[in-house]
Amino acid sequence: MSIIKKELLDILVCPVDKNPLKALEKEMKLECSSCGRKYPVKDGIPVMLIDAAEIPKKAKE
């Protein structure tokens, strides 16, 4: 079973750069295909707030 429905994943985009997201099942997060930010999924609901995203180390530098 997926962390979110495919129909929802198909329409969600990264709020920073508007690129598609992919589900990271084990981490319970959605990852941007471009910038690498990871957005948490809590109780099946994606938290698409920029402040809630985990920023990859290479983007912090």
N, CA, C and O of each residue as an XYZ file, in Angstrom:
244
protein
N       0.845     -1.192      0.000
C       0.000      0.000      0.000
C       0.887      1.251      0.000
O       1.905      1.304      0.689
N       0.498      2.211     -0.751
C       1.267      3.444     -0.895
C       0.975      4.403      0.264
O      -0.070      4.317      0.909
N       1.924      5.323      0.516
C       1.725      6.284      1.609
C       0.642      7.312      1.264
O      -0.004      7.859      2.158
N       0.443      7.578     -0.048
C      -0.675      8.423     -0.481
C      -1.234      7.844     -1.777
O      -0.565      7.060     -2.450
N      -2.440      8.223     -2.120
C      -3.073      7.720     -3.339
C      -2.339      8.239     -4.572
O      -1.870      9.377     -4.605
N      -2.251      7.377     -5.583
C      -1.563      7.732     -6.820
C      -2.197      8.956     -7.469
O      -1.489      9.790     -8.034
N      -3.500      9.074     -7.399
C      -4.199     10.214     -7.991
C      -3.735     11.533     -7.367
O      -3.602     12.542     -8.060
N      -3.494     11.516     -6.071
C      -3.014     12.709     -5.383
C      -1.555     12.979     -5.739
O      -1.177     14.120     -6.002
N      -0.742     11.936     -5.747
C       0.671     12.095     -6.092
C       0.829     12.652     -7.509
O       1.749     13.426     -7.774
N      -0.061     12.263     -8.411
C       0.010     12.730     -9.797
C      -0.218     14.232     -9.942
O       0.250     14.836    -10.906
N      -0.932     14.839     -8.997
C      -1.214     16.274     -9.126
C      -0.366     17.150     -8.206
O      -0.308     18.366     -8.391
N       0.292     16.541     -7.215
C       1.132     17.320     -6.304
C       2.444     17.712     -6.961
O       3.021     16.935     -7.722
N       2.911     18.906     -6.669
C       4.225     19.376     -7.132
C       4.930     20.057     -5.968
O       4.300     20.437     -4.981
N       6.226     20.205     -6.091
C       7.012     20.900     -5.081
C       6.583     22.372     -5.042
O       6.526     23.015     -6.090
N       6.284     22.910     -3.873
C       5.869     24.308     -3.786
C       7.004     25.294     -4.107
O       6.745     26.470     -4.362
N       8.236     24.830     -4.096
C       9.377     25.709     -4.377
C       9.598     25.861     -5.877
O       9.677     26.979     -6.387
N       9.699     24.728     -6.589
C      10.051     24.805     -8.012
C       9.032     24.179     -8.963
O       9.264     24.105    -10.169
N       7.911     23.732     -8.417
C       6.785     23.197     -9.198
C       7.105     21.940     -9.998
O       6.468     21.684    -11.020
N       8.088     21.148     -9.547
C       8.438     19.896    -10.206
C       7.731     18.727     -9.534
O       7.298     18.840     -8.387
N       7.611     17.591    -10.249
C       6.920     16.415     -9.704
C       7.603     15.854     -8.459
O       8.785     16.087     -8.206
N       6.816     15.111     -7.700
C       7.298     14.474     -6.476
C       7.263     12.966     -6.636
O       6.480     12.428     -7.419
N       8.130     12.285     -5.876
C       8.073     10.823     -5.837
C       7.933     10.396     -4.386
O       8.463     11.038     -3.479
N       7.215      9.306     -4.183
C       6.969      8.811     -2.835
C       8.142      7.980     -2.345
O       8.622      7.090     -3.047
N       8.599      8.276     -1.137
C       9.623      7.482     -0.458
C       8.904      6.712      0.647
O       8.739      7.202      1.764
N       8.484      5.505      0.309
C       7.624      4.712      1.189
C       8.225      4.487      2.580
O       7.545      4.688      3.586
N       9.491      4.072      2.643
C      10.109      3.746      3.939
C      10.281      4.968      4.823
O      10.162      4.879      6.045
N      10.564      6.120      4.203
C      10.777      7.350      4.967
C       9.475      8.090      5.272
O       9.460      9.011      6.088
N       8.385      7.687      4.617
C       7.087      8.372      4.750
C       7.219      9.844      4.352
O       6.763     10.742      5.061
N       7.862     10.066      3.183
C       8.075     11.422      2.679
C       7.860     11.459      1.181
O       7.887     10.429      0.507
N       7.646     12.666      0.669
C       7.585     12.902     -0.767
C       8.814     13.721     -1.130
O       9.109     14.724     -0.479
N       9.535     13.297     -2.172
C      10.779     13.965     -2.551
C      10.619     14.649     -3.903
O      10.087     14.068     -4.849
N      11.087     15.891     -3.978
C      11.064     16.639     -5.233
C      12.092     16.040     -6.183
O      13.227     15.763     -5.795
N      11.679     15.843     -7.441
C      12.571     15.255     -8.438
C      13.667     16.220     -8.871
O      14.645     15.802     -9.490
N      13.522     17.495     -8.557
C      14.499     18.492     -8.991
C      15.387     18.975     -7.839
O      16.600     18.766     -7.862
N      14.788     19.620     -6.834
C      15.591     20.231     -5.762
C      15.930     19.251     -4.639
O      16.829     19.524     -3.844
N      15.228     18.112     -4.555
C      15.533     17.104     -3.550
C      14.900     17.320     -2.185
O      15.117     16.530     -1.267
N      14.110     18.397     -2.045
C      13.440     18.613     -0.754
C      12.508     17.433     -0.473
O      11.915     16.859     -1.386
N      12.394     17.086      0.811
C      11.544     15.982      1.233
C      10.449     16.525      2.145
O      10.723     17.161      3.163
N       9.205     16.259      1.759
C       8.044     16.721      2.515
C       7.446     15.541      3.273
O       7.214     14.489      2.678
N       7.193     15.690      4.570
C       6.657     14.583      5.358
C       5.209     14.260      4.996
O       4.450     15.120      4.549
N       4.853     12.992      5.204
C       3.469     12.550      5.053
C       3.039     12.067      6.429
O       3.589     11.101      6.958
N       2.048     12.746      7.006
C       1.571     12.405      8.353
C       0.133     11.927      8.284
O      -0.754     12.649      7.828
N      -0.085     10.706      8.741
C      -1.417     10.081      8.719
C      -2.026     10.120      7.321
O      -3.226     10.350      7.168
N      -1.192      9.895      6.296
C      -1.663      9.861      4.916
C      -1.853     11.222      4.276
O      -2.326     11.314      3.143
N      -1.488     12.283      4.988
C      -1.674     13.645      4.474
C      -0.299     14.277      4.252
O       0.480     14.418      5.194
N       0.001     14.661      2.993
C       1.283     15.308      2.738
C       1.326     16.720      3.317
O       0.390     17.501      3.144
N       2.408     17.034      3.998
C       2.605     18.367      4.577
C       3.475     19.141      3.577
O       4.700     19.021      3.582
N       2.824     19.928      2.729
C       3.501     20.589      1.613
C       3.925     22.020      1.957
O       3.882     22.905      1.103
N       4.325     22.236      3.183
C       4.803     23.543      3.607
C       6.315     23.620      3.405
O       7.041     22.698      3.777
N       6.783     24.700      2.825
C       8.210     24.859      2.569
C       9.002     24.749      3.868
O      10.075     24.146      3.891
N       8.487     25.319      4.936
C       9.175     25.278      6.232
C       9.232     23.871      6.836
O      10.073     23.599      7.692
N       8.344     22.981      6.394
C       8.316     21.616      6.921
C       9.236     20.683      6.138
O       9.467     19.549      6.557
N       9.761     21.149      5.011
C      10.583     20.307      4.145
C      11.979     20.096      4.718
O      12.556     20.965      5.371
N      12.488     18.914      4.445
C      13.878     18.583      4.773
C      14.707     18.947      3.538
O      14.476     18.421      2.449
N      15.661     19.841      3.718
C      16.457     20.311      2.593
C      17.714     19.453      2.474
O      18.403     19.218      3.466
N      18.017     18.983      1.251
C      19.225     18.165      1.091
C      20.486     18.970      1.396
O      20.515     20.183      1.193
N      21.513     18.305      1.874
C      22.755     18.977      2.271
C      23.366     19.800      1.144
O      23.867     20.898      1.388
N      23.334     19.290     -0.085
C      23.957     20.020     -1.183
C      23.247     21.344     -1.472
O      23.868     22.270     -1.994
N      21.954     21.449     -1.140
C      21.202     22.689     -1.354
C      21.505     23.712     -0.263
O      21.308     24.909     -0.473
N      21.982     23.259      0.903
C      22.269     24.167      2.021
C      23.565     24.938      1.810
O      23.742     26.030      2.351
N      24.466     24.368      1.024
C      25.795     24.965      0.854
C      25.766     26.196     -0.016
O      26.806     26.810     -0.252
